[in-house]
C-alpha cells in the first residue's frame, strides 16, 4: 500500500517500502531502490553484484497537509564482466538534488500564483531551496526562444534601481512575451541581441519604440530593412510635458502680480477632454478665458490625438504636416520645440499607417514588472530577475 501511494501521488517506482513513520507535521517513508534490469554503463552487461550501500534523504510532494520525506537506500553495483562500479540513476530525482521531481513540480505550480516567501512558508522549506527550484525550471523553460515567427517587436526601458540604472526589454507585440532583457539602454547594450535577431529572424517587419536616439540608431545599423514605429504614448508624453512647461511659465507670470489662477489645474490640463465631466469642462473653459497660450497648447495637444485615427498614410502625412506647421507658427517656444521634434521623427511616425502597431503592451508589461518588484522587495540575483521577466507573460496574478 505505501509503495502504491508513492507511485500515484509522486510517480515514484522501483522501490520497496520497509516502514513508514508518522509525526505531527511530517511523514517519513523508509524504502530501498531496486532498478529494473540495471546494466553496466561501460559494457552493458547485466551480470553484476551489490558492492556497498548509501542512504539519500529526499523531499517529496506533501501528502495532505503534512510534509513528506523519503529515506531511500541505494545499492552500488559492480559488473562481473569488466569490474566497473556504478551507482544506479534514480529516475524520479534530478541529478544529486535532495528533492524529487514531484516536489519540484509542486513548487513550480505554486509559484504561478504565489511568491517565494509564501511558498517556502507553506511548505516549511527554505527560501533558497524554493528559489533554486524555480530558477532551474526557468532556465530549462527559456533556454532558447524561437525568433523565426517574429514579426512585430516593442522595445522600452525601465528603472531597475536608484542612480539611473536601467534595463532594456524587447517584447513580442503579438504574444506579449519578453524576448530579451539587458542592463543599460545604449547601443552597446542592445547590440548583441539585435545582431542575434538579424541572424535568426528574417520575418521582422517593424519595431515600436519611444523616440530614444540610441534605440533608433541601433535598429538602423543592425536591422536596416526593419521599419521603426514611434509609439503614440510617448508622443502624447512629449506634448503633455510641453503643456506642463507652459503652465509653469504662465504661473510664474501670474505669481508676479499675485494671481493663483493656475494653481491646482495640472491634471485638469493633462486629462483627455472627453473624459472630463461638465463641471471640470466649465473650469477648463474659465481658465482658457484668461490665458490664451494654455488654450492654444491644450487645443493642439488634443488635436494630435486625431493623427492616429487617420485611415491612410496620405491622410496621416497631410494632418501631421499641418499640425507641425501650426506648432512652428504658434509663437510658443515649447510648442515650437515639440513641432521640430516631430518633424525629425516624421518617418517613424508615419510608419504607423503601414503596420498599425503601438507599444501599449510594453507599457502594460512595465506595470507588471513594477508589481513583481514590489512583491519581491527587489531582486539581488539579476539572472533570476531576467528569467522571471521571460515568464511574466504567463503570470496572471499573485497572492500577497
C-alpha positions, 0 to 999 in steps of 0.5 A: 500500500505505501509503495502504491501511494508513492507511485500515484501521488509522486510517480515514484517506482522501483522501490520497496517500502520497509516502514513508514513513520508518522509525526505531527507535521511530517511523514517519513517513508523508509524504502530501498531502490531496486532498478529494473534490469540495471546494466553496466554503463561501460559494457552493458552487461547485466551480470553484476553484484551489490558492492556497498550501500548509501542512504539519500534523504529526499523531499517529496510532494506533501501528502495532505497537509503534512510534509513528506520525506523519503529515506531511500537506500541505494545499492552500488553495483559492480559488473562481473564482466569488466569490474566497473562500479556504478551507482544506479540513476534514480529516475524520479530525482534530478541529478544529486538534488535532495528533492524529487521531481514531484516536489519540484513540480509542486513548487513550480505550480505554486509559484504561478500564483504565489511568491517565494516567501509564501511558498517556502512558508507553506511548505516549511522549506527554505527560501533558497531551496524554493528559489533554486527550484524555480530558477532551474525550471526557468532556465530549462523553460527559456533556454532558447526562444524561437525568433523565426515567427517574429514579426512585430517587436516593442522595445522600452526601458525601465528603472531597475534601481536608484542612480539611473540604472536601467534595463532594456526589454524587447517584447513580442507585440503579438504574444506579449512575451519578453524576448530579451532583457539587458542592463543599460539602454545604449547601443552597446547594450542592445547590440548583441541581441539585435545582431542575434535577431538579424541572424535568426529572424528574417520575418521582422517587419517593424519595431515600436519604440519611444523616440530614444536616439540610441534605440533608433540608431541601433535598429538602423545599423543592425536591422536596416530593412526593419521599419521603426514605429514611434509609439503614440504614448510617448508622443502624447508624453512629449506634448503633455510635458510641453503643456506642463512647461507652459503652465509653469511659465504662465504661473510664474507670470501670474505669481508676479502680480499675485494671481493663483489662477493656475494653481491646482489645474495640472491634471485638469490640463493633462486629462483627455477632454472627453473624459472630463465631466461638465463641471471640470469642462466649465473650469477648463473653459474659465481658465482658457478665458484668461490665458490664451497660450494654455488654450492654444497648447491644450487645443493642439495637444488634443488635436494630435490625438486625431493623427492616429485615427487617420485611415491612410498614410496620405491622410496621416502625412497631410494632418501631421504636416499641418499640425507641425506647421501650426506648432512652428507658427504658434509663437510658443517656444515649447510648442515650437520645440515639440513641432521640430521634434516631430518633424525629425521623427516624421518617418517613424511616425508615419510608419504607423499607417503601414503596420498599425502597431503601438507599444501599449503592451510594453507599457502594460508589461512595465506595470507588471514588472513594477508589481513583481518588484514590489512583491519581491522587495527587489531582486539581488540575483539579476539572472533570476530577475531576467528569467522571471521577466521571460515568464511574466507573460504567463503570470496572471496574478499573485497572492500577497 
